[in-house]
Amino acid sequence: MNAPTAQHLLAEVDHRHLDALEEEAIFILREVAAAFERPALLFSSGKDSCVVLHLAEKAFKMKKAGGGFEGRLPFPLLHVDTGHNFPEVIEFRDRRIAEMGERLVVGHLEDSIKRGTVRLAHPLESRNGHQTVTLLEAIEDNRFDCLIGGARRDEEKARAKERIFSHRDSFGQWQPKEQRPELWSLFNTRIKPGEHFRAFPISNWTELDVWLYIARESIPLPHIYYTHPRQVMRRKGLLVPLTEVTPPLDGEAIETVDVRFRTVGDMTCTCPVESTASSAADIVAETLQVTVSERGATRMDDRTSDASMERRKKEGYF
């Protein structure tokens, strides 16, 4: 008997749960727009933020007869640029924003370095953790009172503790023991001056849900999410991409491997996985078989300790 193809597997998946997840996410997005004065949508061009952006278009725009949406979102998009992003991702970000005609606010980590609020131990140090400073500066400069993000509870243990509306104190810090109860989809969005919220419309989605939705809705993504040849080094069980900020260590061999990225972040800490998946349907088939979360399989910064993400989140991370 022939093995089922990715398209056959996709056709056999019951998509009705996606309708419920979509409805919940749109409700949360509209709740943010109603409850806050100056919200913004975090947009990194990663798959999760692309899904949230698509959901926001469904929530606030008119659908055109020939496909696509018309109108403007009731909030700007915000990206924290470390200066070490994959070039393909930045190119996609700028092209997508231009197509949509939306306002993009970019917080540059290089500006934080120039101001002296971020100090690097050495030029090739990972800038991922330092994004927190730039993010909090962007919040203060633009007086944002709620940031909409694409974090999901299945990604990592600390994110599993998050509420959908995550309160941050006047220092931008997350206190996991002081999060507000969320019963029957009733959200307490009251804040004091200087405080803000992070809202996560796709908290209850899984990586598989995201890819099923991308396939169903034909959501555009940076091409590095799909298979492509890339030079890598094998390091501590990960495939480290060869870039100007991730050079090979002494004795390391450089290989060219067919890979794709499961998640996209700073080049200094984000690794691809071996894959020949060239479409969302192919990735759905792969995701049905994986046993390691995307961050566990691809993020070097999450391997420093079991509590590394929680520590960063307490400091104000996404």
MOGI-V880201 format. One record per backbone hydrogen bond with DSSP energy under -1.0 kcal/mol. CO is the residue of the C=O (numbers start at 0). NH is the residue of the N-H. E is the energy in kcal/mol with one decimal. If there is no record, write none. Layout:
CO/NH/E
CO/NH/E
This chain:
4/8/-2.4
5/9/-2.4
6/10/-2.1
7/11/-1.4
14/17/-1.2
15/19/-1.3
16/20/-2.3
17/21/-2.9
18/22/-2.3
19/23/-2.2
20/24/-2.4
21/25/-2.5
22/26/-2.1
23/27/-2.2
24/28/-2.4
25/29/-2.3
26/30/-2.0
27/31/-2.2
28/32/-2.1
29/33/-1.8
30/34/-2.2
31/35/-2.0
37/144/-1.5
39/147/-3.0
40/77/-2.7
45/49/-2.2
46/50/-2.0
47/51/-2.4
48/52/-2.3
49/53/-2.0
50/54/-2.4
51/55/-2.4
52/56/-2.0
53/57/-2.0
54/58/-2.0
55/59/-2.0
56/60/-2.4
61/69/-2.6
63/66/-1.5
67/63/-2.2
69/61/-2.0
75/40/-2.4
76/104/-3.4
77/42/-2.9
78/106/-2.6
80/108/-2.9
83/266/-2.9
85/88/-1.1
85/89/-1.7
86/90/-2.4
87/91/-1.8
88/92/-2.6
89/93/-2.4
90/94/-2.0
91/95/-2.9
92/96/-2.4
93/97/-2.0
94/98/-2.2
95/99/-2.0
96/100/-2.1
96/101/-1.1
102/76/-2.6
104/78/-2.5
106/80/-2.4
107/111/-1.1
108/112/-2.1
109/113/-2.2
110/114/-2.1
111/116/-1.6
111/117/-1.3
121/124/-2.0
127/130/-1.2
128/131/-1.2
129/133/-1.1
130/134/-3.0
131/135/-2.6
132/136/-2.1
133/137/-2.3
134/138/-2.3
135/139/-2.1
136/140/-2.8
137/141/-2.1
138/143/-1.4
144/196/-1.7
145/39/-1.8
146/198/-2.8
147/41/-3.0
151/154/-1.2
155/159/-1.3
157/160/-1.2
163/199/-2.4
165/197/-2.3
167/195/-1.8
168/171/-2.4
172/168/-2.1
174/177/-2.1
182/185/-1.6
191/194/-2.3
195/167/-2.7
196/146/-2.4
197/165/-3.5
198/148/-3.0
199/202/-1.5
201/204/-1.6
202/152/-2.3
205/209/-2.3
206/210/-2.0
207/211/-2.6
208/212/-2.4
209/213/-2.5
210/214/-2.3
211/215/-2.4
212/216/-2.9
213/217/-1.1
213/218/-1.4
221/224/-1.8
222/225/-1.9
223/260/-2.0
227/258/-2.7
229/256/-2.5
230/241/-2.8
231/254/-2.8
232/239/-3.1
234/237/-1.9
237/234/-3.0
239/232/-2.3
248/251/-2.3
254/231/-3.0
256/229/-2.1
257/274/-1.9
258/227/-1.9
259/272/-2.9
265/268/-1.8
265/269/-1.0
268/299/-2.3
272/259/-2.1
276/226/-2.8
278/282/-2.0
279/283/-2.3
280/284/-1.9
281/285/-1.9
282/286/-3.1
283/287/-1.8
285/288/-1.7
292/296/-1.9
293/297/-1.1
294/298/-2.4
297/270/-2.6
299/302/-1.4
304/307/-1.3
306/310/-2.5
307/311/-1.9
308/312/-2.6
309/313/-2.2
310/314/-1.0
311/316/-2.3
312/315/-1.1
